Every structure is written in C-alpha cells, then in structure tokens.
Amino acid sequence: MAKGSLNLIQENGHLSKASSGLDNGGFVGDYPASDPRKEAAMDNGGSGVDNLAFTDGYLASVGASGVPQDAVLQNLPEEEEEREQWAHPIEFLLSCIAMSVGLGNVWRFPMTAYENGGGAFLIPYLVILTFIGRPLYFMELAMGQFSSYGSVKVWKMVPAVKGVGFGQMIATWSVVTYYCSIMGLTVFYFVMSFNKVLPWSVCDYDHWADENCVDAASNASYNNLSQSSSEQYFYNYVLHVADNIDNGLGVPDWRLTLCLLFSWVVLFFTLAKGVQSSGKVAYFTALFPYVVLFTLLGRGASLPGAVNGILYFIVPQWEKLLDPNVWYAAVTQSFFSLSVGFGAIINFASFNKFNHNVYRDAWIISLVDTLTSLLAGFTIFSILGNLAYQLDTDVKNVVRGGSGLAFISYPDALAKFTWAPQLFAVLFFLMLFTLGVGSAAGLTGNIITIICEQFPAIPKFYVTVIICISGFLIGLVYVTPGGQWILDLVDFFGGGFIIYILVIVETIAVNHIYGYSNFMRDLKFMMNINLGIYWKFCWVFFIPVSLSAILVYSLVDFKLPTFDNKDYPVIAYACGWILAAVALGMVPLCFIHALYINDKSAFSEKLKAVFKAKDTWGPKRRDNRDKWDALIKNKGKAPDIPQKE
C-alpha cells in the first residue's frame, strides 16, 4: 500500500482505524489536486470527489475512505458477517404485529377515542398514522434491515447521535419493567377466573369489602358513595393500593410476586433462543387475540344495550377536531400503539434477509394495528353498553380508562353474564396476557440485542438470563401497595415526552445529516424500489416540524403527573426528572464520547468526522457489501440486483 496507509485494528469485534498519515481519514475530496496523498489514496481504492455520494454536504458511504474496500471486507470478523435471521418472513411479520398490537389497543385506544371526540377522533388519528406513524415505522424497519444492527450500532450512519439508541434503551427498559407487572395482574385474574363464582362478582365483607360495596353480579342501583365489588376487589384485595407513599411503598404482595415471576419466566423462554424462539411464539401471540376478540364481540353484540355502547364509541363530536389536545392524543396513541421510537422495530428488522420487502410489511402492520384498535373498541363498548343497560344508567358512568377498563369495568360486565361467565373471563385475561407477551418480548429483545452488540463475547443466553432476573427484581416495586403510584410516574417520565425528543433527533439525523438522498439510495439498492414525494414530505419536513410543534405545545401546557388527583412527594418528582434526564442525557454524552474517541487531531476535523458515516457503515454481509461499493463507485447507479424474499 502507498504512503499514508491506515492500520486496521479491531476493537470489541468491530473495525476502527488508526491514522498513520491520512490526517483526514482518507477523505480524498479534501486533498488539493497536487497533493501526492490524493493520488496514493486513489491508487489504493479511494474515491475522487466526483465518485462520492453526498447529501446536504455530508459524506455517507463506505468506499469514501482511503482504505481499499477489499481490505475492509477481508478484515471484517466472521461474527460481523453472520447474524441470526428469522426462520421465515411470516415470523417477522407476526412478531411485528404481536409487538404493535398490545394492551394499548385493547384498553387505551377505545378510551382515547371516546374521550377525544368518538368517531371524530379517527380523523386526526388516521392523519397522524398516515404522515407520522407509518413513515416512522417504515424508516426504522429500513434502518435495521439495511445495517443488520440494533438500535445503537445502527448509528454508525451518524456517530454523533448514537446516544439516541441508548436513550431509547432506557425508555424501553422503563416501560418493560412496569408492563410486565400489568401482565402479572392478568395472570392473577386469569387464575381467579377458575373459581366456581367469580370472586369480584360479590362483596366479601369479611376481607376486602366495606359498607359501600355493591355486588357486581346484581342489578342494584348505585348512589354517589357506591362502589362495585369489582372496583373494591381490584383496589382493596388485589393491589392493596396505598393512600400515599410519603412513608414508603410497602412490601411486595406475595401473590402478585409469583404472577410477576411467571410473566418473566414466560418471557425468558420466549427470548432464550433469540428470534428462532420468539418467532415461533409469535404464531400464537399474534393470532390468538383475534380469536378471543371476535368471540367476545359476537357475545357482546348479542346482548341488550350493546348497540348503545357501540354508538357511544363511534358517534363523532366534530367540535373536538379544533382542540389541540385531540391531535396530541392522536400522536401519543400512534406512538404507543405502533411502538415507534423505542428501537424495537429497528432490532426486529435487523434479523431480516437483506432484500426482504419491509415496505409492504410497514403497510400491512400499520393497517392491522388500526383495524385491531377499532375491533377492540367495538368489542369493549358492546360489553359496556350491556353493563349500562343492566344498571339502567348512561354508558359514560360505567367507562373507566387504562387498567380500570381491564380490571374493573370489564370484570363488572363479565360478572353479569348469565351463561359461563368464567369461560369468558378466562378467555379475556388470557388474551390480555398474550398481548402483553408479544409486546414485552419485542421491547425486551431490543435491550438484549444492544447489550450483545456492545459485549459480543457474552453469550446471548446469559444476557437474556441477566435481563429477565433484573426485570423481575425491579418489577417488585410495582407489586407493592405504592406500586401503582410508581407505575404512573415511570410511565410519564420514562415512556412519555422523552420519546418525542428522541424521535425528532432520529428523523433529523437520518434525513438531514446522513441525507435523504443517501437514504433513498440505500433503499433503492436494498429493495429496488423508488419512493415518491410523499415520503420526502413526511421524513424531511412534516415529522420533525409537527413533532417539534407538539413538543413545544406539551411543554407550554406541562403539568406534573398526579395519582388519583393526589400530588406525589417531592422526592418522587425528583426521581422522575432524573430518569428523564438520564435518558435524554445519553445524546450529548455519547456525542462527547464520539468526539473523544475520534482519531483526528484538530477539533474541527473531529466534529466533521462524527457527523459522517463510519467506514464500517453499510450492508454487513460481504456479497451485499461488494455490490454496495460498486453502487458508490458508479455514482449512485445501482447494478441489476436479483430481488429475493
């Protein structure tokens, strides 16, 4: 090799370079025409400025360094070329559906729609889905599949923002730990559903009911002080909810601890063999909920009062369309439902074959997710309509949001079934648990992948064991009397507005730093498709602008969370802010780290380098890498590439 060579070194199983002459990392276009280093670099596989692929002034290609491409490929370690893959494309599709279609579709979407205009809510929701949700979903799928990396290593495309991946990991971990505690509640109710008499259907005055309790199985009228047996059973017997947490959270409930342990054991066996095991489980977690939903819908629609409940769900309140809070709710629901912004989508796609058609899958998954939300809404409100009919009251008086819908309102309705209430209770809570497994497996798998890519010497099996044990131990917080207080707090600070910020940074990094045209070039190479102006409008303009506007609005209208209209202790709010600061702080911290480890000498060169794709960025497999290098050298004109599923 001519003077100005680079010594290839291997760090943590990945290539990096130590410059011993090329002070600009082989960026040939920066050399003066008379500089002999330019000729030397050109002779050894470098590219002249005419052969580089640029967008917005940033270099984004392998082959733009002075390193011979054969040298890069020959020095790639074998584990960099080989990555486990889905056994069949349908397992990937079903896993994505199982992750996106979760508890949020069953209890969150119906209530969000009802509270934000009923049928009118579908307009902002579909607009947000079309211009934000689906484009983000496809973008994350494409990022993961093109690079075959998880949500941290994928930022070899723009090293300056790799902190986004770590921030998403913290947000994901926050959500998973409390999500599994909710799964534990479904396990508890599932077991209790096998009793001869549903335990929440009658008041047990000796253990958990007071004088205001009314049997859920009866049609007794309610007064202002009355509480159904389902409500008192949930709060007084199952959760033992504390009035405050000023004196601590209390001791974990042993029954819920066992249910939580069972949830994590199921997750472990789902994830133990990576996508080879989770892909098989997805056949059940993705399909079984639809069997239950259609069964419950058929039963609910046949009950008196069901039509009134469904109409209550879909009748539009057009004036709500002018309320900014409705549009904010639509974005939140879209993020929560599709799971965009958490990194799990990138991770799932990274196990695909390079040419798999994720463009088609993005449309299928987003459509299925929306239709499932509507199906769940019709199912839930048909049952609640019957409950209102039996109590001779309005539907709005029997509707509760979130966990109250799953563990109070719906059990109330089940208790009034005259035929086999235990059967429908078993089916309902088994469905909830199944939905939880699908989503939790996708989110937890993302964390496992990040750790395995950062520490490749540790077997994935051991990482899975450590993550599941850690998740169980942290989850013990949520099965204490004060656990529901902490759940709402963590949901607000760990899985809420920080995702907006991280997604804004992610979108800008891909389309404005790496460059929209470079990203389009990669998609064209990977799937041989040409995308229209719709995608450019969404990725380049609409998503960053609209999400920034929504973020500003939410900050102006910012209110600290409360639990049952009670304020948290100051220390609890402080812990919440620390959690958010740690997640968001990953972005600047990792930016500083990227500057520090860069091998350039001058600060300006370091700054420029961290906003360029690394030399190791690109398709991971050698055959795809060769063709991609040919694409770069041909000025973006891709050779004919046979497409395979």
C-alpha positions in Angstrom: 0.0 0.0 0.0 1.3 3.5 -0.8 2.3 6.1 1.8 -0.5 7.3 4.0 -1.7 3.9 4.8 -4.1 3.1 7.5 -3.7 0.4 10.1 -6.8 -1.6 10.6 -7.4 -2.5 14.2 -10.2 -4.4 15.8 -12.0 -3.1 18.9 -14.7 -5.1 20.5 -15.2 -7.2 17.4 -15.6 -4.2 15.2 -13.3 -2.3 12.8 -11.9 1.1 13.6 -8.9 2.8 12.1 -5.8 4.4 13.5 -4.5 7.0 11.2 -0.8 7.0 10.4 -0.6 9.6 7.7 -4.1 10.4 6.3 -4.9 13.2 8.7 -8.4 13.4 7.2 -9.2 9.7 7.3 -8.7 9.2 3.6 -11.4 11.8 2.6 -9.9 12.2 -0.8 -12.0 15.0 -1.9 -10.4 17.3 0.7 -6.9 16.9 -0.8 -5.6 19.5 -3.2 -5.2 18.3 -6.7 -1.4 18.4 -6.5 -1.2 16.6 -3.2 0.5 13.2 -3.7 -1.6 11.7 -0.9 -4.7 12.1 -3.2 -3.0 10.1 -5.9 -1.9 7.5 -3.4 -5.3 7.1 -2.0 -6.9 7.0 -5.4 -4.5 4.2 -6.4 -5.5 2.2 -3.3 -9.3 2.1 -3.7 -10.1 5.7 -2.6 -12.6 7.8 -4.5 -12.1 11.2 -6.0 -14.7 13.8 -5.2 -16.6 13.0 -8.3 -17.2 9.5 -7.1 -18.5 10.3 -3.7 -22.2 10.2 -2.7 -23.2 13.5 -1.0 -26.3 14.9 0.5 -26.5 18.2 2.4 -22.7 18.3 2.4 -22.2 15.1 4.3 -20.4 12.0 3.3 -22.4 8.8 3.7 -20.7 5.9 2.2 -18.3 3.1 2.6 -15.7 3.4 0.0 -15.2 7.1 0.7 -12.1 6.5 2.8 -8.6 5.8 1.6 -8.9 2.2 2.8 -9.1 -0.3 0.0 -12.5 -1.9 0.1 -11.0 -5.4 -0.2 -9.0 -4.6 2.9 -12.1 -3.6 4.8 -14.0 -6.7 3.8 -11.2 -9.1 4.5 -10.7 -7.7 7.9 -14.4 -7.9 8.9 -14.6 -10.6 11.6 -16.9 -13.5 10.8 -19.4 -12.6 13.6 -19.9 -9.3 11.7 -21.0 -11.2 8.6 -23.2 -13.9 10.3 -26.3 -12.8 12.2 -29.2 -15.0 13.2 -32.3 -14.5 10.9 -36.0 -15.2 11.1 -36.7 -18.7 10.1 -39.5 -17.5 7.8 -40.6 -14.0 6.7 -44.1 -14.6 8.2 -42.5 -14.9 11.7 -41.0 -11.4 11.3 -44.4 -10.1 10.2 -46.3 -11.8 13.0 -43.7 -10.7 15.6 -44.1 -7.1 14.5 -47.9 -7.4 14.7 -47.6 -9.0 18.1 -45.4 -6.2 19.4 -47.5 -3.4 17.9 -50.9 -4.9 18.8 -50.7 -4.9 22.5 -52.5 -3.9 25.7 -52.7 -0.3 24.4 -55.1 -1.4 21.5 -57.5 -3.1 23.9 -57.8 -0.6 26.7 -56.0 2.6 25.6 -57.4 3.2 22.1 -61.1 2.8 22.9 -60.9 5.2 25.8 -58.7 7.7 24.0 -61.1 7.7 21.1 -64.1 8.1 23.4 -62.5 10.9 25.3 -61.4 12.8 22.2 -64.4 13.0 20.0 -65.5 9.4 19.4 -65.8 8.8 15.7 -64.3 12.2 15.0 -61.0 11.1 16.7 -60.5 8.7 13.7 -59.7 11.7 11.5 -56.7 13.1 13.5 -55.6 9.5 14.2 -55.6 8.5 10.6 -53.9 11.7 9.6 -51.2 11.1 12.2 -50.9 7.5 11.2 -50.5 8.4 7.6 -48.0 11.2 7.9 -46.1 10.3 11.1 -46.8 6.7 12.4 -46.4 4.7 9.2 -43.4 6.7 7.7 -41.6 6.4 11.0 -42.3 2.6 11.2 -41.0 2.1 7.6 -37.9 4.3 8.3 -37.0 2.2 11.4 -37.6 -1.0 9.6 -35.4 0.1 6.7 -32.6 1.3 9.0 -32.4 -2.0 10.8 -32.6 -4.2 7.8 -30.0 -2.3 5.7 -27.4 -2.3 8.5 -28.3 -5.6 10.3 -27.6 -3.8 13.6 -29.7 -3.0 16.7 -30.8 0.5 17.7 -27.4 1.6 18.9 -24.9 0.2 16.4 -27.2 1.4 13.6 -25.9 4.9 14.3 -22.7 4.1 12.6 -24.6 6.1 9.9 -24.3 9.2 12.1 -22.0 8.5 15.1 -22.8 11.9 16.7 -26.3 10.8 17.6 -25.7 7.2 18.8 -27.0 8.4 22.2 -30.5 8.2 20.7 -30.2 4.4 20.8 -29.1 4.4 24.4 -31.8 6.9 25.3 -34.4 4.6 23.6 -32.9 1.6 25.6 -33.6 3.4 28.9 -37.1 4.4 27.8 -37.7 0.8 26.7 -36.4 -0.7 29.9 -38.7 1.7 31.9 -41.7 0.6 30.0 -40.9 -3.1 30.1 -40.5 -3.3 33.9 -43.9 -1.9 34.6 -45.5 -3.6 31.5 -44.6 -7.0 33.0 -46.3 -6.1 36.3 -49.5 -5.4 34.4 -49.1 -8.8 32.8 -48.8 -10.2 36.3 -52.2 -8.7 37.1 -53.7 -10.5 34.1 -52.2 -13.8 35.4 -53.7 -13.2 38.8 -57.2 -12.6 37.3 -56.8 -15.5 34.9 -56.2 -17.9 37.9 -59.1 -16.4 39.9 -61.4 -16.8 36.9 -61.4 -20.6 37.5 -63.4 -20.2 40.8 -66.9 -21.5 40.8 -68.1 -17.9 41.5 -66.1 -15.1 40.1 -64.5 -13.6 43.2 -65.1 -10.0 42.1 -68.8 -10.5 41.4 -69.8 -10.5 45.1 -68.8 -8.4 48.0 -66.6 -10.2 50.6 -67.3 -8.1 53.7 -65.0 -10.2 55.9 -61.9 -9.5 53.9 -62.0 -6.5 51.5 -65.4 -5.0 51.0 -67.0 -2.1 53.0 -70.5 -0.9 53.5 -70.4 1.0 50.1 -69.8 -2.2 48.2 -72.5 -3.4 45.7 -72.4 -6.9 44.1 -71.3 -6.6 40.5 -73.4 -9.7 39.7 -76.6 -7.9 40.8 -78.5 -5.2 39.0 -78.7 -3.0 42.1 -78.8 0.8 41.6 -75.8 2.9 42.7 -75.6 6.1 44.7 -72.8 8.6 44.9 -70.9 6.5 47.5 -71.5 3.1 46.0 -68.6 1.1 44.5 -69.0 -2.1 42.6 -67.5 -5.3 44.1 -65.1 -5.4 41.0 -63.7 -2.0 42.0 -63.2 -2.8 45.6 -61.8 -6.2 44.8 -59.2 -4.6 42.5 -58.1 -1.8 44.8 -58.5 -3.4 48.2 -57.8 -7.1 47.6 -55.6 -7.3 44.6 -53.5 -4.1 44.8 -53.9 -3.0 48.4 -53.4 0.5 47.0 -51.8 2.9 49.5 -53.4 6.3 50.1 -50.0 7.9 49.8 -46.3 7.0 49.5 -45.0 9.5 52.0 -43.8 6.7 54.3 -42.6 4.4 51.6 -44.0 1.9 49.1 -44.6 -1.1 51.4 -43.8 -4.8 51.0 -44.4 -6.6 47.7 -47.5 -8.8 47.7 -46.5 -12.4 47.6 -49.3 -13.4 45.2 -48.5 -10.7 42.7 -44.8 -11.5 43.1 -45.5 -15.1 41.9 -47.6 -13.8 39.0 -44.8 -11.4 38.1 -42.2 -14.2 38.2 -44.4 -16.3 36.0 -44.6 -13.4 33.4 -40.8 -13.1 33.3 -40.3 -16.9 33.1 -42.6 -16.9 30.0 -40.6 -14.0 28.6 -37.3 -15.8 29.2 -38.4 -18.9 27.3 -39.8 -16.7 24.5 -36.4 -15.0 24.1 -33.9 -17.7 25.2 -33.0 -18.6 21.6 -33.4 -15.2 20.1 -35.7 -14.8 17.0 -35.6 -18.6 16.5 -37.8 -19.0 19.6 -39.7 -15.7 19.7 -40.6 -16.1 16.0 -42.4 -19.4 16.8 -44.2 -17.9 19.8 -45.4 -15.1 17.5 -47.7 -17.5 15.7 -49.7 -17.7 18.9 -49.3 -14.2 20.4 -50.2 -12.5 17.1 -53.2 -14.7 16.1 -54.9 -15.9 19.3 -56.1 -12.4 20.5 -58.2 -12.2 17.3 -59.9 -15.4 18.1 -60.9 -14.0 21.5 -61.8 -10.6 20.3 -64.2 -11.9 17.6 -65.6 -14.4 20.2 -66.2 -11.6 22.7 -67.6 -9.3 20.0 -70.0 -11.9 18.9 -71.2 -12.4 22.5 -71.2 -8.7 23.3 -73.2 -7.7 20.2 -75.9 -10.2 21.1 -76.6 -8.6 24.5 -79.2 -5.9 25.1 -77.8 -2.4 25.2 -74.8 -3.4 23.0 -75.8 -1.0 20.2 -76.0 1.9 22.5 -72.5 1.2 23.7 -71.1 0.9 20.2 -72.8 4.2 19.2 -71.3 5.9 22.2 -67.9 4.8 20.9 -68.3 5.9 17.3 -70.7 8.9 17.3 -68.4 11.9 16.3 -68.1 15.1 18.3 -66.9 17.3 15.5 -66.0 20.3 17.7 -63.2 18.2 19.2 -61.2 18.5 15.9 -60.3 22.1 16.8 -58.9 21.1 20.1 -55.0 20.7 20.0 -55.2 18.2 22.8 -57.1 15.8 20.5 -54.2 15.9 18.0 -51.7 15.5 20.8 -53.6 12.4 21.9 -53.6 11.0 18.4 -49.8 11.3 18.2 -49.4 9.7 21.6 -51.7 6.8 20.7 -49.9 6.3 17.4 -46.5 6.1 19.1 -47.8 3.9 21.9 -49.6 1.5 19.6 -47.0 1.1 16.8 -44.1 1.1 19.3 -42.1 3.6 17.1 -39.3 5.4 18.8 -38.3 2.7 21.2 -35.8 0.9 19.0 -37.5 -2.4 18.9 -38.6 -2.1 15.3 -35.0 -1.4 14.2 -34.0 -4.5 16.2 -36.6 -6.8 14.6 -35.8 -5.7 11.1 -32.0 -6.3 11.7 -32.7 -10.0 11.6 -34.3 -9.9 8.2 -32.7 -11.0 4.9 -31.2 -8.0 3.2 -33.7 -7.8 0.4 -36.9 -8.5 2.4 -39.8 -6.2 1.4 -40.3 -4.2 4.6 -42.1 -1.5 2.5 -45.0 -3.9 2.1 -44.8 -5.1 5.7 -45.0 -1.5 7.0 -48.3 -1.0 5.3 -49.7 -4.3 6.5 -48.6 -3.8 10.1 -50.0 -0.3 10.4 -53.3 -1.3 8.8 -53.7 -4.4 11.0 -52.8 -2.2 14.1 -55.6 0.3 13.2 -58.2 -2.3 12.4 -57.4 -4.1 15.6 -57.9 -0.9 17.6 -61.3 -0.5 16.0 -62.2 -4.1 16.6 -61.2 -3.8 20.3 -63.3 -0.6 20.6 -66.4 -2.3 19.2 -65.8 -5.3 21.5 -65.2 -3.4 24.7 -68.1 -0.9 24.2 -70.6 -3.5 23.2 -70.0 -5.2 26.6 -70.0 -1.8 28.4 -73.3 -0.9 26.7 -74.8 -4.1 28.1 -73.4 -3.2 31.6 -75.0 0.3 31.3 -78.3 -1.3 30.2 -78.4 -3.7 33.2 -77.6 -0.8 35.7 -80.1 1.5 33.9 -77.6 4.2 33.6 -75.6 6.0 30.9 -72.6 4.4 29.2 -70.3 7.1 30.4 -71.0 6.1 34.0 -69.5 2.6 33.6 -66.5 3.6 31.5 -63.0 3.7 33.0 -59.7 4.2 31.3 -56.5 2.2 31.4 -56.2 -0.6 34.0 -59.7 0.4 35.3 -61.2 -0.7 32.0 -59.5 -4.1 32.1 -59.8 -4.9 35.8 -63.0 -3.1 36.8 -65.4 -2.2 34.0 -64.9 -5.4 32.0 -65.0 -7.7 35.1 -68.1 -5.9 36.1 -69.7 -6.8 32.8 -68.5 -10.4 32.9 -70.0 -10.8 36.4 -73.4 -10.1 34.9 -73.1 -12.8 32.2 -75.8 -15.5 32.8 -74.0 -18.1 30.8 -70.5 -19.3 31.5 -69.0 -16.0 32.9 -65.9 -18.0 33.9 -65.2 -19.1 30.3 -65.3 -15.5 29.0 -63.2 -14.3 31.9 -60.6 -16.9 31.2 -60.5 -16.0 27.5 -60.4 -12.3 28.2 -57.5 -12.4 30.7 -55.6 -15.0 28.6 -55.9 -12.6 25.7 -54.6 -9.7 27.7 -51.6 -11.8 28.8 -50.9 -13.0 25.3 -51.0 -9.4 24.0 -48.6 -8.4 26.8 -46.1 -11.2 25.9 -46.0 -10.1 22.3 -45.2 -6.5 23.1 -42.9 -7.2 26.0 -40.8 -9.8 24.0 -40.2 -7.2 21.3 -39.2 -4.5 23.7 -37.0 -6.8 25.9 -35.4 -8.3 22.8 -34.2 -4.9 21.8 -32.4 -4.4 25.1 -30.8 -7.8 24.8 -29.5 -7.1 21.3 -28.0 -3.8 22.3 -26.0 -5.4 25.2 -24.9 -8.3 23.0 -23.7 -6.0 20.3 -21.8 -3.9 22.8 -20.3 -7.0 24.5 -20.2 -9.7 21.8 -18.1 -12.1 24.0 -21.0 -12.7 26.3 -23.4 -15.4 25.0 -26.9 -14.1 24.3 -28.4 -16.8 26.6 -26.6 -15.4 29.6 -27.6 -11.8 28.7 -31.2 -13.0 28.5 -31.0 -14.6 31.9 -29.5 -11.4 33.5 -32.1 -9.1 31.8 -35.0 -11.3 32.9 -33.8 -11.6 36.5 -33.1 -7.8 36.7 -36.5 -7.1 35.2 -38.2 -9.3 37.8 -36.3 -7.7 40.7 -37.1 -4.1 39.5 -40.7 -5.2 38.9 -41.1 -6.0 42.6 -41.5 -2.2 43.1 -44.8 -2.3 41.1 -46.4 -5.1 43.2 -46.2 -3.1 46.5 -49.1 -1.1 47.9 -47.5 2.0 46.4 -46.6 0.3 43.1 -49.4 1.9 41.1 -48.1 5.3 42.1 -44.7 4.5 40.8 -46.1 2.9 37.6 -47.8 6.1 36.6 -44.7 8.2 37.5 -42.4 6.0 35.4 -44.8 5.9 32.5 -44.9 9.7 32.5 -41.2 10.4 32.8 -39.7 7.2 31.2 -42.0 6.4 28.4 -43.7 9.8 27.5 -42.3 13.0 26.2 -38.7 11.8 26.0 -39.7 9.6 23.1 -40.9 12.7 21.2 -37.5 14.3 21.6 -35.6 11.1 20.6 -37.7 10.6 17.5 -37.2 14.2 16.4 -33.4 13.7 16.7 -33.6 10.4 15.0 -35.6 11.7 12.0 -33.3 14.8 11.6 -30.2 12.6 11.8 -31.4 10.2 9.1 -32.8 12.7 6.6 -30.8 15.9 7.2 -27.4 14.7 8.4 -27.0 11.3 6.7 -29.1 12.8 4.0 -32.5 12.0 2.4 -31.0 11.2 -1.0 -28.4 8.8 0.6 -31.2 7.1 2.5 -33.2 6.8 -0.8 -30.1 5.4 -2.5 -29.8 2.7 0.2 -33.5 1.8 0.0 -33.2 1.5 -3.8 -30.2 -0.7 -3.5 -31.8 -2.9 -0.8 -35.3 -3.4 -2.2 -35.1 -2.0 -5.8 -38.0 0.5 -5.1 -38.4 4.2 -5.9 -40.3 6.2 -3.3 -42.3 9.3 -4.2 -42.7 12.8 -2.8 -45.0 11.6 0.0 -42.0 10.0 1.8 -39.8 13.0 1.4 -42.5 15.3 2.6 -43.0 13.2 5.7 -39.4 12.4 6.6 -37.8 15.7 5.7 -40.4 18.2 6.7 -43.7 17.1 8.3 -42.4 14.7 11.0 -39.7 16.9 12.5 -41.8 20.1 12.2 -45.0 18.6 13.6 -43.4 16.7 16.4 -41.4 19.8 17.4 -44.6 21.8 17.5 -46.4 19.2 19.5 -43.5 19.0 21.9 -43.5 22.8 22.4 -47.2 22.8 23.0 -46.9 20.0 25.5 -44.2 21.9 27.4 -46.2 25.1 27.4 -49.2 23.1 28.8 -47.0 21.0 31.0 -48.5 19.6 34.2 -46.8 17.2 36.6 -48.5 13.8 37.0 -50.7 13.0 39.9 -52.2 9.8 41.2 -55.9 9.8 41.9 -55.7 13.6 41.9 -53.1 13.5 44.6 -49.6 15.0 44.2 -46.5 12.9 44.6 -43.9 13.6 47.2 -41.1 16.0 46.0 -38.6 13.2 46.1 -40.8 11.1 43.7 -40.9 14.0 41.2 -37.1 14.4 41.6 -36.6 10.7 40.7 -38.8 11.1 37.7 -36.8 14.1 36.4 -33.6 12.1 37.0 -34.9 9.3 34.9 -35.8 11.6 32.0 -32.5 13.4 32.3 -30.5 10.2 32.2 -32.4 9.0 29.1 -32.1 12.4 27.2 -28.6 13.0 28.6 -27.3 10.0 26.6 -27.5 12.1 23.4 -25.0 14.8 24.5 -22.9 12.3 26.5 -22.5 10.0 23.6 -21.8 12.9 21.2 -18.9 14.0 23.5 -17.7 10.4 23.6 -17.8 10.1 19.8 -15.6 13.3 19.6 -13.2 11.9 22.2 -12.5 8.6 20.6 -12.2 10.0 17.1 -8.7 9.7 15.8 -8.5 13.2 14.1 -6.1 15.7 15.7 -8.0 19.0 15.2 -11.3 19.6 16.9 -12.9 20.9 13.7 -11.9 17.6 12.0 -13.3 15.6 14.9 -16.5 17.5 14.7 -16.8 17.0 11.0 -16.0 13.3 11.2 -18.6 12.4 13.8 -21.4 13.7 11.5 -20.2 11.4 8.7 -21.0 7.7 8.4 -18.2 5.3 9.6 -16.2 3.3 7.2 -17.9 0.2 8.6 -21.4 1.5 7.8 -23.3 -0.3 5.2 -24.6 -3.8 4.5 -23.0 -6.3 6.8 -22.8 -9.4 4.5 -19.9 -9.5 2.2 -21.8 -10.1 -1.1 -24.1 -7.2 -0.4 -21.2 -5.0 0.7 -19.4 -5.7 -2.7 -22.5 -4.6 -4.6 -23.0 -1.6 -2.5 -19.4 -0.5 -3.0 -20.0 -0.9 -6.7 -23.0 1.4 -6.4 -21.0 4.1 -4.7 -18.3 3.9 -7.4 -20.9 4.1 -10.1 -22.2 7.4 -8.7 -25.4 6.0 -7.3 -26.4 3.9 -10.3 -27.2 0.5 -8.9 -26.3 -2.6 -10.9 -29.1 -5.1 -11.5 -29.6 -7.0 -8.3 -31.9 -10.0 -8.2 -34.5 -9.5 -5.5 -35.1 -12.2 -3.0 -37.5 -12.6 -0.1 
